[in-house]
């Protein structure tokens, strides 16, 4: 093999190495961006959960206040008549059912957010794996092509 052929092979290897380094850098940058996105999604999800917890506290306080007021009303109504007592009990049950329905709705919403975040994380992980596999395939193919070229040049 001549020095020029050898230099051509070295130049090709250097160019391939530079390409691999650039692709690795791009993939690293993409991975970092994806990590930042995941952190943002997590922060948004945590903020939403915090907000929902605060809403639950407010609903519970309102519900507790309503229960307390209803109890006071119940005492007053008891003095007035048995019919009014029955109406107050029905109102109390209605308040409780509305409060329970609201809590269940919030629990379902939390579950939906959690599931969506898990799916997004899985999708990002899968995409990153696919990008790495494609880059590795390109690298292996290029290395094989260079080796075949070297072997063919050596045999001729």
C-alpha positions in Angstrom: 0.0 0.0 0.0 1.3 3.4 -0.9 1.7 6.2 1.5 -1.0 8.2 -0.4 -3.5 5.3 0.0 -2.6 5.0 3.6 -3.0 8.7 4.1 -6.4 8.6 2.3 -7.6 5.8 4.7 -6.4 7.9 7.7 -8.2 10.9 6.4 -11.4 8.9 5.9 -11.0 7.5 9.5 -10.4 11.0 10.8 -13.5 12.3 9.0 -15.6 9.4 10.3 -14.3 10.0 13.8 -15.2 13.7 13.5 -18.7 12.7 12.2 -19.2 10.3 15.1 -18.0 12.9 17.6 -20.5 15.4 16.1 -23.3 12.9 16.2 -22.4 12.0 19.7 -22.4 15.6 20.7 -25.7 16.2 19.0 -27.2 13.2 20.7 -25.8 14.3 24.1 -27.3 17.8 23.6 -30.7 16.2 22.5 -30.6 14.0 25.6 -29.9 17.0 27.8 -32.8 18.8 26.2 -35.0 15.8 26.8 -33.9 15.7 30.4 -34.8 19.3 30.8 -38.2 18.7 29.2 -38.8 15.8 31.6 -37.8 18.0 34.5 -40.3 20.7 33.3 -43.0 18.1 32.9 -42.3 16.8 36.3 -42.3 20.3 37.8 -45.6 21.1 36.0 -47.1 17.8 37.3 -45.9 18.5 40.8 -47.3 22.0 40.7 -50.6 20.6 39.4 -50.6 18.0 42.2 -49.9 20.8 44.8 -52.7 22.9 43.4 -55.1 20.0 43.4 -54.1 19.2 47.0 -54.8 22.8 47.9 -58.2 22.6 46.2 -58.9 19.4 48.2 -58.0 21.2 51.4 -60.3 24.1 50.5 -63.1 21.6 49.6 -62.6 19.8 52.8 -62.6 23.0 54.8 -65.7 24.2 53.0 -67.3 20.8 53.5 -66.4 20.9 57.2 -67.7 24.4 57.6 -70.9 23.3 55.8 -71.2 20.3 58.1 -70.7 22.6 61.1 -73.3 25.1 59.9 -75.7 22.2 59.0 -75.3 20.9 62.5 -76.2 24.2 64.0 -79.1 24.5 61.7 -80.2 21.0 62.7 -80.4 22.1 66.3 -82.4 25.1 65.5 -84.7 23.1 63.2 -85.1 20.4 65.8 -86.7 23.0 68.1 -89.0 24.1 65.4 -90.3 20.8 63.9 -89.5 17.3 62.9 -90.3 18.0 59.3 -87.6 20.8 59.2 -85.1 18.3 60.8 -85.8 15.9 57.9 -85.2 18.6 55.3 -81.9 19.6 57.0 -80.7 16.0 57.0 -81.4 15.7 53.3 -79.4 18.8 52.6 -76.6 17.5 54.7 -76.5 14.2 52.7 -76.6 16.2 49.4 -73.6 18.3 50.5 -71.7 15.2 51.5 -72.5 13.5 48.2 -71.4 16.5 46.2 -68.2 16.7 48.2 -67.5 13.0 47.7 -68.1 13.3 44.0 -65.8 16.3 43.7 -63.0 14.4 45.6 -63.5 11.3 43.3 -63.3 13.6 40.3 -60.0 15.1 41.5 -58.6 11.7 42.2 -59.4 10.6 38.6 -57.8 13.8 37.3 -54.6 13.2 39.3 -54.5 9.6 37.9 -54.9 10.9 34.3 -52.0 13.4 34.8 -49.8 10.7 36.3 -50.5 8.2 33.5 -49.9 10.9 30.8 -46.5 11.8 32.4 -45.5 8.2 32.5 -46.4 7.8 28.8 -44.4 10.9 27.9 -41.3 9.7 29.8 -41.5 6.2 28.1 -41.9 7.8 24.7 -38.8 10.0 25.3 -36.8 7.1 26.5 -37.8 5.0 23.5 -37.0 7.8 21.1 -33.6 8.3 22.7 -32.9 4.5 22.4 -33.9 4.6 18.7 -31.6 7.5 18.0 -28.7 5.8 19.7 -29.4 2.5 17.8 -29.5 4.4 14.5 -26.2 6.2 15.2 -24.6 2.9 16.3 -25.8 1.3 13.1 -24.4 4.1 11.0 -21.1 3.9 12.9 -20.9 0.1 12.5 -21.8 0.3 8.8 -19.2 2.9 8.2 -16.5 0.9 10.1 -17.4 -2.2 8.0 -17.2 -0.2 4.8 -13.8 1.2 5.8 -12.5 -2.3 6.8 -13.8 -3.8 3.5 -12.1 -0.9 1.6 -8.8 -1.5 3.5 -9.0 -5.3 2.9 -9.8 -4.8 -0.8 -6.9 -2.3 -1.2 -4.6 -4.7 0.5 -5.5 -7.6 -1.7 -5.1 -5.6 -4.9 
